[in-house]
Amino acid sequence: MSRRSDSQAHDDETLPIRHVATIPPKPAEAQWLIESLWAAEGVGIVGGPPKCLKTWLATEFALAIAAGTKALGRFTVKAQGPVLVYAAEDDLPSMRSRFQAVADARGIDLKDTPVFLIDVATLHLDEPRQLHRLRRTVAKARPRLLVLDPFVRITKVDENSAQEVSAVLGSLRALQREHQLAVLLVHHMRKSPSAHLGQQLRGSSDFAAWSDSGLYLVRHGPAEFTLSVEHRGAPSPPPLRIRLELDASPHLVVDDMALTSSSPSAEADPLHNAILERLRLSGRPVPGLQLRDALKVRKANLLEALRALRARGLVERGEQGWFLPPSSRP
């Protein structure tokens, strides 16, 4: 449901107010844009380290929403509509090839699918003139989803500055509310582990705080990735194991083999991964202080992760430090 604009304020210049009980609740079927993966009219992040399928995932989502087909071949799109994409790191022919490959793999006729690419060399949303042009473009195209890929190329702000980042994210939130669309922002993650994936996003913590839906890609091998999902207003689904199918029509594939809690290699939390890898490489007990210094994390986050791993039987603690029990050793 849209909010009233400032032009609808009372004559005495007070802000308009409404009793909470007079506002109709959102129907359950209107909760999702992509069921269990992206909130309806939600803003959010697709995050991951470089070369971790972020643009491929954004492409899959964009095409599914525009065509009204299932995202990743299995997640229902609840609201079909046009999609507007700005890909700062790929030229238009490269994006055409990427979309064509996914369309061919999903059985979609690309020429009849309303996906539109913003055709400008640069787009800096911290500049009022360019932000105004984006607003006018969105008003004209009326997309269901706006994809901006990646954040570092669509602004000139310091991504570590909360003030500068929040100003850009606030503008995107206002755009979302004004035009009742979803906004998908691609952003990079640091390689250093954190207790929570949202905290691993590069730069200001405002990125995680801003997101209604956050999708985080973590690499576990040359071609193995885990996709973890977090929502502001809904439970998170289990992590997914995905890979890029490199056939004649490259596209993402969700592996049917579920992630198991007993397998350290299937652990989705990057800090848990880092702890297990450090203990595997050590081959002997490692004191907690040494772990904290090696992983460069806060003591509280390390202890929380160690307790979680110990509860699952993946690590043990002895007089000389933490170690892998026999059942967890390679």
N, C-alpha and C positions, 0 to 999 in steps of 0.2 A: 504494500500500500504506500502511495507516495505521500510525502510531507507537503504541507502548505508552504508556499513561497512567501518571501518578505512582503510582496505586493499585496498579500491578503491580510496583512496586519490591520489592527483596529485603527480608527482615526486618531486615538490618543497616543499612538505610537508604541503601545505595549505589544509584547509578543503574543501571538495567538496561542491559546491553550485549549486542551480538550480533556475531559474526564476520562481516565483510563478505561472505565467500564463501557464507554460508548464506542470504543475502537474494536471493530470486528477482529477476532483472532485469525492468524494466517492458517488456511487449511493445510492439513498434513500433506496433501498432494502438491502443494505449492512450496514445499520446503527446499526442493532440490532443482538445480539446473541439470546436473548429471547425478543420478541417484548414488548416494553415499560418497561421492567424490568432490562435488562442488556445489556450494549453496546457491540457491536462486537469488539473483541480483546481488551476489556476494563479490567482494573484492578479496584478492588473495595472491599468494606466491607459489610459483613452481620453482623450487630451489634445488641446487646441487652443485658440486664442483664442476670445473670445466670438462667438457666432453662426456657428460653423463646423461645424454638423451633429453635434456630440458626442452629444446626446440622441437624435437620429435614428439614429445608428449603434448606440447601446446598445439602442434599441428593436428594430432589425433583428436584432441578436444574440439578444436575449431571446426574441423570437417564434420565431426559427428553432430555438433549442434546445428551447423548450417544445413546438413542433409536430414537431420532427424533420425539418424541411425544410432546404434549402440556404440558408445565410446570404448575403445580398445576391444571391440567385438563382443562386449558382455555387459556394459553398464548403461542402463536406459537413460536416454536424454528426455527430460520432462518438458522442455520448452524449446521447440525448434525455432530458428530465426537466423537472420543475417549475422555474419561475423566480420569484424574489421580488424586487420592485423598490421602492426608495424614491426618489421624485422630489421633491426639496425645493422646486424652483422652479416646478412645474406642479401645478395642482389636479387632482383625480381625473377630472372630466369631460374636461379637456384631454388627459390621458394616455389615457383611453378612446378619444378621437377619433384620437389618433396611432396607437395600436395597431390600431384598426379600419381605418385607411387602409392601413397596411402589410399587414394580414391580407387585405384585399380585393385588393390588388395582387399578393400571393403565392398567392392561392387557398386561404387558410386559414380554417377556421371558428373564429372567435374564441371562441365560447361553449364549445367543446369543447377549448380549448387551456389548459393549466395555467399561466397567468400570474397572479400575485397581487401587488396593490399594498398596501404598508404604509400604513395609514390613520391617521396621526398628524400634527398640525400641525408639530411640531418633533421632531428626533431628534439628540441630542448624544452621540456615542459616547465623549467624554472624561469623561462622567458615569457612574460605576459602575452606578447604577440603570438607566439607559437601555441601557447595554451589556448588562447582565444580561437585560433584556427582549428585546433583539435575539437573544441567544443562545437564549433559550427559544422565541422565534418560529421561528428556524431549525431547532431541534430538532423542533418540531412540524410545520413545513411540509416539511422535508427537501428543499430545492431543489437542483437541479443547479448553478444560478447565482444569485448575489446581486448585484444592481446597486444602487449607491449614487451618487446624482447630485444635486449635485457635492460634493466634499470640503469646500469652504468653508462649506456650509450644514449639514453633519452634525457639526460640532465647533465649539467656541468657542476652540480653541487658536490660537496664533500660528503660521501656516504657514511662517514663516521660522525658527522654533525647531526645530532638529534633535531636541532632547530631547522636546519636546511632540509633534511629528509622529510620531517613531518609536514613541512609546507607543501612539498610535492605530493606526498601521500594524501594530505588533506584535500588538495585540489582534485585528485582522482576519486576520493570518496564523495566529494560534492558532485562530480560528474556522474558518478554511479547513481546517486539519489535523484538528481535532476532528470536523468533520462531513463531510470529504471533498467539498467543493464548490469551485467557482470563484468568485472575487470580482472584479467589474468596478467600478472606481472612476473616476468622471468628474472631471477636474481641468483647470484653466485653464493655458494657456501664456502666457509673456510675449511681447510683440511684438518685443522686441530679439532679434537673431539669436544663435545659439550654434553651435559647431562640430558638436554632436550634438543631435538633437531632444529626447532625454531630459533634457539639461542646460537646455533652454528651459522646462521645467515651472516654474511659479511656486512660489516658496518653497524649502524645504529640498531638498537633493540626495537625501534619503532616499526621495523618491517614485520616482525612477528606479532607485535601488539595490534597492528593495523588489520591483519588478515582475518577474514571470516573463514576461509579455507586455506590450508597450507599443504602442499604436496612436496615431499622431499625425497630426492633420489640419492642413493648411496651405492657406490661401486663395491662389489665383493670379489671381483675377479676380472679377467680381460673382457668378458661379455656377460657378466652376471650383475644385476642391479636389484636393489630392493626399493620399492615405492611405499613410503609411509605417509599417512594422511592424518591431519589434525583439523578439527572444526571448532569454531567458537561456540556454536549452539547445538552441537549434536555429538554423539559418541563417535570415536574413531573406529573405522573398520580395521580388520587385521591387515598387516603389511602384505604387499604383493611382490612376487618375484617376477621381474620382467626382463626382456631381452629384445634387441633389434634383430629382426629377421632380415638377413641380407640376401634375398633372392631377387628375381627380376623386378619385383615391386616391394622395396624395403618398407617395413612397418613394424610397429611394436607388437610383441606377443606376450600375453600373460601366461606364465608356466602354471600348469594345473597342479604341480607338486607343491603342496602347502608348506609354508615355513614352519618348522618344528621348534618347539621351545627347548628340546634336548640337544639341538645341534648348535655348537658355538658358531659355525660358519654361517648359520642362518640368522644370527642376531642382528636386529635392525638398528639398535641404538649405537651410534658411532663411538661413544665413550666405552660402552661394554666391549665393543669390538677391539678398541685400542688396548684395554686392560688384558683381554684374553690373548691378544697377539704379543704383548709385552711379556706376559708370563710364559707363553709358549717359547719365545725366543730365549728367555733367560735359562730355562731348564732347572732352576733352583728357586727357593722361596725369595720373594722380593718384599722388603719392608714397605709399609704404606707411604712413608715419607719419600722414599726413593721413587715409588710409583708416581706420586704427586709431582715431584720435580721433573720426571721424565715426560709426563703427559701434559704438564703445564696447565693444570686445572685446580679449581678451588677445593680445599679439603672437604667441605660439606658435600660437594657434588661427587667427589671420589668415594667417600664413605657410603653415600646413597647407592651408587652403582655397585660397589663391592657387596653391600648387604643384599641387593637384588640378585646378583650373580650367585652369592652363597646360598640364598633361599632356593634357587633352582638347581643347586648341586653342581654348578659349573666352576666354582673356586672354593678353596679351603684356606683357613688361617692357622699357621703354626707358630712356634716360638720365634722363628727366624723371619716370618713374614707370610705373604700370600703366595699360593701355588695352585696349580691345576691338579685336581684329583685324577686318579688313573683313568676313570671313565671319560674324562674330557681331553685327554692327551691324544695327539695325532698318532 
